[in-house]
Amino acid sequence: MAAKNTDQKSEWYISNFKLFEKSLNGDGASEVHSLRRAAIARFSELGFPTTHDEEWKYTDISRLAKVPFKSVLHFDPHSVSDQTIEQFLFGNRRWQRVVFLNGHHSSGFSSKSSSAQGVKIENLAAALKNDSNFVRDHLAHYALFNEDPFTALSTAFFKDGALVVIPHGLILEEPIHLLFVSDGNEDEFVTYPRNLIIAEKNSQATIIESYVSLKDNRYFTNAVTEIVLGENAVLEHEKIQLESESAYHVGTLHTSQSRNSSFVSNSISFGGSLVRNNIRIVLDGEGAECTLNGLYVGTEKRLIDNHTAIDHAKPNCTSHEVYKGILGGKSKGVFNGKIIVRKDAQKTDAKQTNKNLILSDDASIDTKPQLEIFANDVKCTHGATIGQLDDEAMFYLRSRGIGLEEAREMLIYAFASDVIERILPEPLRERLHGILHKRLGRSRN
């Protein structure tokens, strides 16, 4: 993305950075804050993207950019009850969890399981004070802010998030849950969750990263997660987005994989008014493999944009990608899936599929699978489909006495549940099935 003159909308954030600096107290002199300053300087050069930028061609973020969102510098830790948090734990309090309220770490709602000995789980702000060299060796090394203005904003304004380190050889039987809650007590605020997850050599774990809200108010979540997999590490990452239907959500995930590592990403987008998911996977070790699964449901005038890139940087790597969209009302979906095969990445095996179900005349999808292949001994396939409910399947169900609405819901549910069934933790899987059933009742609105 070429540099551009900073517009008035970007100036709001640049001027607010000075207020943010004052709130940091002694942290303003740290080496990490030098990173923040470099990031805001880059954002001032980039400005917000427009539909003239190729990567944002089908996603107009002008309504997001024009709102003067304010950072939440302070929060009330008693604004949320135990019962409220309970409903977002997916039915399992035993799981280790780190909870954030309006971007601020809540030690009262966070917990650690005694079975996870050796695992480092803490909030990033504490980690920067306790082990800043370790964090500095990884933070912002994968999700680079040079070309993406939202990553630049996140890097400039981030204050907290989660740090998870799975030590060498440890296999975790239960997930770690990173829960981000917007309480809705303020309007037009922005949070910048920043997460760093490291799975060391021969380790295995499941991470759930969920975003929820208590009220249907307008706010902005700009989240960045960086994941590093060591040799032979196995990690499953569940990104669950259940935010306010008036909210804006831009989420960025960058993953770097070493030799023979295995990564699975399940991305579920059920909330938000304007949603953009940026996922970039770098297969940086021979024999690495990754699987990307996604499900997005659009209703009313929602816009959901999924941009994925799988970079096969080394030979003998495998990737599989399946994204499915359900779009009703006047909603719009965008899918851009890119597979890059570098010159020396021979024996690459990459498959990508995007399937979309359109439920109304006013819903739409822009889908663009891409292959950039610079090696000659590869197997790469990609495809996209856009369609409506199958008339023959509908007729079959109706002929057996099933009502129109029930038959319709059964077919949509079967289409979507294929993605949900790929999620490993059973309590999460069951909860998402229930949420999906409720969403289907509104899928035409």
N, C-alpha and C positions, 0 to 999 in steps of 0.2 A: 504494500500500500504506500503510495507516494505521499510525501509530506504535503500538508495543505495549510492555508492560513487558518488560525484559530478563530472560530465563530463565537457569537455571543453566548450560545448555549454551553460551549466548552469553557468559556471564561468563568462561569459560575463555579465550576469545580476547581479551577485554578486559583480563584480568590479564596475559596473555602479551604484550600490546602494550608493556607497560612494560619487559619483558626485551628485546624487539625494539629499543626506543628506545636502550637502553644499548649494544647491539651496533653502533649506527650511528656512534659516536664523534662526529666533528665534523659529520657530515651531519645530526645532530639539530637543528641550529640553522638549517638551510636553509629557503628558502621552500617547497620541495617537501615538506618534512616538516610544514609547516603544513597542507598538503593531506591528508597522512596522518592528522593529528590530527582534522581535520574529518570525515574518513571514518570513523574508529573511533567518533567521537561519534555519527555518524548510525547506524552499525551497532548501537550500544548502544540506540538508540531503536527500531530496526526489529526486532532479534532475527532468529532464523531463521524462514523462512516455514513455514507448516503447510498442511494440505489445506483449511483454512478460507479461505485466500487464493485468490482466483479463478485467479490465474496459476499456482498450484501445486496445483490441485484434484485432479489425477490423479497427482501425484508426491509420495510421502511420503519426505522426506529425514531423518526422525528417526534412522535408523540411521547416517547420516553425522554428524548434529549431536551425537550422544552420544559420539563417539570423540574423545578429547583429542589431536588431531593437533598435533604440535610442528613449528615452523619449523626448517629446516636452516640453522643459522647458520654452520657451517663444513663443508668437505667435502675429501675426499682426491682431488686431481687425477689420481692414478695408480691409482684404483680400477677404471678401465676401460681396455682395451687398444685399439690401433689396429684390430685385427681385429674387435673387438666393434662399434666405431663403423661399420666398413666395411659391415656387414650392413644398416645402416639408411640408407645413402646412395642406395638405389634404383638401384644399379648405375652411378652416374656420379659419379666423384670430381672432375670438372672444374667442377661447379656450385659457385658461391659458397655458402658456408654459414657459419652462426653456430651453435655448439653449446653447449648448457647441460647440466650434470650436476647433478641434484637442485636445479635452479633457479639454479646458479652458472655464470657464463660460463667456458668452457674455451677459452683462446686457442690451446692446443696442437692441438685438434681442429678449430678454425675455420680458414677460408681465404678468400682473395679472389682472384678470377680477374683476370688482367691485361687481359682484354677489357672489363672493366666500369669503364673510366676515367670518373671523375666521379660515380659512385654512392657515396653515403655508406652504409656498412654497419658498424655497431658495436654493442656492447652498451650498453644504456640507462644503466647506472651510469656508464660512461665518458663518455657523451654529456652527462649531467647535470653533470659536472665541466668538460667542455671547451666545451660550447655550451648552457648551461642556459637561456638566454633563448629559443632556438629550440624546445627541448623543452617548456618551460613554456607557450609559445604554443599548443600542441596537446594536451599530456597532460591527460587527464580532461575534455576539452572536448566529447567525443562520447559516450563511455560514462560516463554520469552515475551517481553513487552515491546520489543522493537517494532513489530508490525501490526500488533493488535491493540486498538485503543482501550478496549474493555479490560484486557490483561494489564495494560499500563495503569488504568485507574485503580484496579485491585491492588497492584503492587505499590502504588503511591499511598493509598489510604488504609491498607490492611493494618489491623491492630491485633487480631486474634484469630484463632481457628484451632484445628486439632493436629497434634503430632502423634503418629503411631509408628512404632518400630517393632517389627516381629523379628526376634533374634534368630541367629543361625540354628537351623535344625528343628525349630519348634513348630509343632502342628497344633493349631487351635481348633477345638471341636465346636465351639460356639462363636457366633459373630461378635464383632465390635461395632457398636452403633454410634454414629455421629449425628446428633439431632439438633437441628437449627430451627428455632421457634420465633415467629414474629407475633407479638402479643396484641397488636392492633390498637394499642393505647395512643399511638401517635400516627399522624398521617404524613405522607410524602417524606418518608425517611429512607435512607439507604444503608445497607450493611455490606461488608466486604469479607466474607468468610474465606480464610486461607488455610488449606489443609496440606500436610506433607505426610505421606505414607510410604514407609520403607519396609519391604519384605526381604530379609537377608537370605543368604544362600541356604537352599534346602528347607525353607520354611513354608508354611501353608496356613492361609487364613481367609476369612470372609469379612468384608467391611461393608456396612450399610451407611449410606450418607443420605439423610432425608431432610426435606425442607417443608415445613408446615406453617399454617397461620391460624390464629384464633378468630379473626374477624375478616370480613370482606372489604378491607380498606386498600388504598393505593400506596404501594411502596416498591422499592427496587432492591433486589438481591443480585449482587455481582460476585459470584463465587469462583474460586480457582483452586483446583486440587492437583497436586503433583504426586505421582506414584512411581516408585523405583523398585524393580524386581531384580534380585540377585540371581546367580546361577541356580537352576533347578527349582526356583521358588514358584509357588502356585498361589494365585490370589484371585478371588472373585469380588467384584465391586458392584454393589447395588445402589444406583442413584434414583431416589424416589422423590419426585417433585409434586407436592400436594398443596401448593400455595394458594393464596387468595385469588379468585378469578378476576380481581382488579389489579393484581400485582404484575410487576415486570421481573423477569428472571433471565439472567445471562450466566450460564454455567460453563466453565472451561475445565477440561480434564486432559492432562498430558501424562503419558506413561512411557517409561523407558525400560525395556526388557533386555536382560542378559541371556547368555547361552542356556538353551533348553528350559527356559522359564515358560509358564503358562498363565495367561491372564484372560479373565472373563469379565465383560462389562454388560450389565443389564440396566438400561436406562428407561424409566417409566415417567412419562409426563402427563399428569392428569389435571394440573392446575395452571394458574397464570393467565394473564390477558395477552402478553407478548412474551414468548419464550424462545431463547436461543441456546442450544447446546452445542458447544465446540469440543470435539473429541479428537485427539491426535495420539496415535500409538506408534512408537518407534521400536521395531524389532531389531535390536542392536546386538544380537548374539546369535550365532548359528544354532538352528534347531528350535528357536523360540516359536511359540504359537499364541494366537489371540483369537477370541470370539467376542463379537459385538452384537448384542441383541437390543432392540428398542421397540417401545410401544408408545404412541402418542394419540390422544383423543381430543379432538377439537369440537367445541360447541359454540353457539352464538357467533361472535365476531372475533374469536381468539385466533392468534397467529402463533404457530409452533414451527420452529426452524431447527433442523438437525443437520449440522455440518460435521462429517467425520473424515478422518484421513488416517490411513494405515500405511506406514512407511517401512517397506521391506528393505532394510539397509544391509542385511547379511544373508548368505545363502541358506537353503534348506529350511526356510521358515514357512509357516502355514497361518492363514487367516480365514475366518468365516464371519460373515456379517448378514444379519437378518433384521430389517427394520420394517415395522408395520404401522400404518396410520389409519385412524377412523375419523372421518371429517363430516360433520353435519352443520346445520344452520348456515351461517355465512362465514364459517371458519375457513382458514387457509393453512395449508401445510407446505413446508419446504424441506426437501431432502437433497443434500449434496454429499455424495459418498465418493471419496477419492482413494484409489489404491496406487501407491508409488512403488515401483520395483527398480532399485538402483542397479548400476551397471554390473557390479560383482555379485548381485543377489540371485545367482543361478539356483535352479530347482525350487523356485518359489511356487507355492500352491495357494491361490487366493480366490475366494468366492464371495460375491456380494449380491444381495437381493433386497429390493424395496417394494413392498406391496401396500396399496392404498385402497380403502373402501370409502366411496363417496356416497353419502346418505341423503343429500339434498341437491337441488339444482343450483343453489348459490354457493355451495362449498367447492373448494378448489385445491389442487396440489401442483407444485412445481418440483419435479424430480430430475436430478442430473447425476447419474452414475458416471464416474470418470476413471480411466486407466491411464497411467503414465508409466510405460514399460521401457526400460533401457537395457534389459538383459534378453537373451535369446532362448534360453532353456527354461521356460516357465509354463505354468498352467493357471490362467486367470479368466474368470467369467464374471459377468455382472448383468443385471437386468432389473427392470422396474415395471410394475403393473399398476393400472388405475382402473377400477371397476365399481360396479354396484352389486347389490345382493343378487345371488344366482337365482334366476326365475325357476329353473327346474327343481332346485333344492327347496325353494319356497313352496312350489306346487306339491312336492312330495310330502312336506310336513303338513300342509293344509289338508291334503287328501286323507290324512290320518287323524283328523279331528282337532288339530292344533290351531288355535286362533291366530289371526294375522299378527298382532303385536307380539305374542309369545314366540311365534315362528321367527319373526324378524329378530328378536332379541337372541334367540338360540343361535342363529347363523352368525350374528355379529360377535357373540360371546365366543363361539368356536374359533372364529378368525383371530381374536385377540388373545385368547387363553393360551395359545401355542407359545407366545412369548413369556407370559407369566409362569407357565409350567417349567420354564428353564431356570427359574430362580431357586437357589439351593435351600435357604432356610424355610422350613415348612410354615411356621407361624406368620412370617412375612408373606409368603405365597398365598396363604388362606385369606389374610386380611386384604390383599390386593384383589383377589377374586370378588370379595364382598364389595369393595369400592367400585370395581368395574361394573357390577350389576347395577349399582345406583347410578353410575354415569351413563349407562346405556339408556336409561329412562329419559335423559336429557339430550341424547346424541343428535336429535333432529332439530333442536332449538338453536 
